[in-house]
């Protein structure tokens, strides 16, 4: 850590992301950070890949297997042959 540059902005961004990952709503995070407007808080809340994957997992149709789509091998072979 001694070789890294950590700014107040980095600490605020990390804090906001950890609160978001813990399930805290954006309005509460905005109040905690002292923001007058929720739009200001959006600057700190760039969703990471884990949050994006969780959001995608919630949209899976009922009865489908969880996880990423893997195309059949014959489809990949066809596409690579183009």
One Martini backbone bead per residue (centre of mass of N, CA, C, O) as a GRO file, in nm:
protein
   82
    1UNK     BB    1   0.053   0.066  -0.014
    2UNK     BB    2   0.296   0.268  -0.017
    3UNK     BB    3   0.293   0.281  -0.353
    4UNK     BB    4   0.017   0.405  -0.334
    5UNK     BB    5  -0.237   0.624  -0.450
    6UNK     BB    6  -0.453   0.779  -0.206
    7UNK     BB    7  -0.746   0.934  -0.227
    8UNK     BB    8  -1.034   1.068  -0.123
    9UNK     BB    9  -1.191   0.967  -0.368
   10UNK     BB   10  -1.120   0.668  -0.336
   11UNK     BB   11  -1.251   0.635  -0.058
   12UNK     BB   12  -1.539   0.722  -0.141
   13UNK     BB   13  -1.581   0.514  -0.364
   14UNK     BB   14  -1.535   0.261  -0.192
   15UNK     BB   15  -1.754   0.316   0.013
   16UNK     BB   16  -1.993   0.329  -0.184
   17UNK     BB   17  -1.955   0.041  -0.300
   18UNK     BB   18  -1.983  -0.115  -0.033
   19UNK     BB   19  -2.267  -0.018   0.031
   20UNK     BB   20  -2.400  -0.123  -0.228
   21UNK     BB   21  -2.314  -0.426  -0.186
   22UNK     BB   22  -2.482  -0.429   0.098
   23UNK     BB   23  -2.776  -0.285   0.007
   24UNK     BB   24  -2.765   0.012  -0.006
   25UNK     BB   25  -2.921   0.281  -0.082
   26UNK     BB   26  -2.860   0.567  -0.260
   27UNK     BB   27  -2.985   0.776  -0.066
   28UNK     BB   28  -2.814   0.694   0.181
   29UNK     BB   29  -2.539   0.739   0.054
   30UNK     BB   30  -2.579   1.040  -0.006
   31UNK     BB   31  -2.612   1.124   0.288
   32UNK     BB   32  -2.342   1.009   0.397
   33UNK     BB   33  -2.168   1.191   0.184
   34UNK     BB   34  -2.326   1.481   0.158
   35UNK     BB   35  -2.535   1.493  -0.064
   36UNK     BB   36  -2.783   1.681  -0.222
   37UNK     BB   37  -2.767   1.481  -0.471
   38UNK     BB   38  -2.799   1.178  -0.625
   39UNK     BB   39  -2.636   1.238  -0.886
   40UNK     BB   40  -2.364   1.273  -0.742
   41UNK     BB   41  -2.342   0.971  -0.651
   42UNK     BB   42  -2.305   0.834  -0.933
   43UNK     BB   43  -1.999   0.879  -0.957
   44UNK     BB   44  -1.936   0.643  -0.733
   45UNK     BB   45  -2.150   0.413  -0.881
   46UNK     BB   46  -1.982   0.206  -1.040
   47UNK     BB   47  -2.045  -0.085  -1.155
   48UNK     BB   48  -1.945  -0.384  -1.103
   49UNK     BB   49  -1.929  -0.706  -1.211
   50UNK     BB   50  -2.086  -0.829  -0.975
   51UNK     BB   51  -2.339  -0.649  -0.996
   52UNK     BB   52  -2.405  -0.719  -1.289
   53UNK     BB   53  -2.440  -1.023  -1.247
   54UNK     BB   54  -2.669  -1.006  -1.038
   55UNK     BB   55  -2.867  -0.864  -1.227
   56UNK     BB   56  -2.872  -1.086  -1.444
   57UNK     BB   57  -2.965  -1.320  -1.255
   58UNK     BB   58  -3.252  -1.182  -1.197
   59UNK     BB   59  -3.343  -1.218  -1.524
   60UNK     BB   60  -3.398  -1.503  -1.523
   61UNK     BB   61  -3.579  -1.740  -1.624
   62UNK     BB   62  -3.783  -1.962  -1.528
   63UNK     BB   63  -3.602  -2.272  -1.517
   64UNK     BB   64  -3.326  -2.174  -1.555
   65UNK     BB   65  -2.999  -2.176  -1.574
   66UNK     BB   66  -2.745  -2.066  -1.418
   67UNK     BB   67  -2.549  -1.842  -1.598
   68UNK     BB   68  -2.373  -1.856  -1.874
   69UNK     BB   69  -2.356  -1.852  -2.205
   70UNK     BB   70  -2.301  -2.150  -2.416
   71UNK     BB   71  -2.226  -2.233  -2.706
   72UNK     BB   72  -2.225  -2.447  -2.932
   73UNK     BB   73  -1.972  -2.597  -3.101
   74UNK     BB   74  -2.098  -2.576  -3.390
   75UNK     BB   75  -2.129  -2.273  -3.388
   76UNK     BB   76  -1.834  -2.197  -3.351
   77UNK     BB   77  -1.732  -2.343  -3.603
   78UNK     BB   78  -1.896  -2.184  -3.805
   79UNK     BB   79  -1.791  -1.897  -3.731
   80UNK     BB   80  -1.485  -1.964  -3.776
   81UNK     BB   81  -1.541  -2.044  -4.094
   82UNK     BB   82  -1.605  -1.742  -4.209
   0.00000   0.00000   0.00000
